[in-house]
Amino acid sequence: MLGAVLLLLLPFIYLAMRLEGSGPLFISQERIGRFNKLVTVHKIRTMTENRTASATWTNEDAKE
């Protein structure tokens, strides 16, 4: 049932994403799953492209 609703909404989601900017509708991410197995996750893009390009990751030496 949910899949059918998503199929009906997908063209409208795609159109809204195209009006917002360029980039793919679906993205793929590799994540570590159960038993440290590498898993590929496919998702609908919810952020603008390169939104995290300026984000900084902390390391163990970072002070709180």
Backbone hydrogen bonds, N-H to C=O, Kabsch-Sander energy under -0.5 kcal/mol:
donor,donor_aa,acceptor,acceptor_aa,energy
5,V,1,M,-1.9
6,L,2,L,-2.5
7,L,3,G,-2.2
8,L,4,A,-1.7
9,L,5,V,-1.9
10,L,6,L,-2.0
12,F,9,L,-0.6
13,I,9,L,-2.3
14,Y,10,L,-2.7
15,L,11,P,-2.2
16,A,12,F,-2.3
17,M,13,I,-2.2
18,R,14,Y,-2.2
19,L,15,L,-2.1
20,E,16,A,-1.5
21,G,17,M,-1.7
27,I,43,K,-2.9
29,Q,41,V,-2.5
31,R,29,Q,-0.5
31,R,39,V,-3.1
33,G,31,R,-0.6
33,G,37,K,-3.6
36,N,33,G,-1.3
37,K,34,R,-1.1
39,V,31,R,-3.4
41,V,29,Q,-3.4
41,V,39,V,-0.5
43,K,27,I,-2.8
45,R,25,L,-3.0
51,R,48,T,-1.3
53,A,50,N,-1.1
55,A,52,T,-1.1
62,A,59,N,-1.3
